[in-house]
Amino acid sequence: MHRIMVVDDEVIITAQLERRLSYMGYEVVGRANSGEKSVAMARSLKPDLVLMDIVMPGEFDGIEAARVIREDMDIPVIFMTAYSDDECISRAKKVRPSGYILKPFHEGEVHAAIEVALHNRKEERSFKSEIEGFRLTV
């Protein structure tokens, strides 16, 4: 069972999403409501994937939190946001998210984005392992 962390400052959204994710067969290992909390929780919980809102209160937003989580912990992040303006998308692309879902979202979209992100993570790790094996052989 894949472990997912949900980050959103709206409690209703995180509660609904947790129920939907559980129904889909995922384990929600934590919920955070700010960028700072999400980084701390990701460090301690080590989820397989993070679903991250972009606009949240605190010192840094979801994009900055995603940057830290990806760079420091190599955990894929899917953005779930109501913002689709060019500036927001441009900032988000710089942290190489594993997906970008617009709110209001549909269960099928979330499920598909999660499955693709988890598959890509598995393939990327397998590829890195093969490269390391070749490097050691040479």
Secondary structure, DSSP 8 states (H G I E B T S, - for coil): --EEEEE-S-HHHHHHHHHHHHHTT-EEEEEESSHHHHHHHHHHH--SEEEE-S--SSSS-HHHHHHHHHHHH---EEEEES---HHHHHHHHTT--SEEEESS--HHHHHHHHHHHHHHHHHHHHHHHHHHHHHHH-
